Amino acid sequence: MRFDPDMTLGEAAGLDYLFFLSAPTSRFENAKHSNAQVRWLDRSGLILGGFSGGIFPLARSGVMEGHATSVHWCYEAAFKAEFPDVKASEAVILRDKRRITASGSGAVFAAAGWWWVWVTLWLLPMASWLPLVTRLRNIAEHALVAVD
């Protein structure tokens, strides 16, 4: 699965929402121009958001000041070190004015209304080959124990 952009930030003026999905270390190729473009989109009324590591480029653009953001626990120290003035929250999904942030991939599914995807992806490995073999082995071992 890929999350490549299908338009430039300059073409995003007609959108209602713009969400950032990226690694925490991701940066724009032309940071000065792109960050200015994100700030312009914010001033024009666009609702901005970031999922998981996508909160980092969103905060780097300067549009998170005065807004709280949902930060996954594994990014919390790095986020607070780089953005000490941005309020970090442990909330899984956070809506603050015109900002929507989600702390992890499971939260993204919940925010999209697909809560069942996270449950399915959590339960599916439990029905995989290794647990099945382990369970059958346990049954076989206990079935061969003499009853007193």
Secondary structure, DSSP 4 states (H G I P E B T S, - for coil): -----SS-GGGGGG-SEEEEE--TT---TTHHHHHHHHHHHHHTT-EEEEEGGGHHHHHHTT--TTSEEE--TTTHHHHHHH-TTSEEE--SEEEETTEEEESSHHHHHHHTT-HHHHHHHHHGGGGSHHHHHHHHHHHHHHHTSPP-
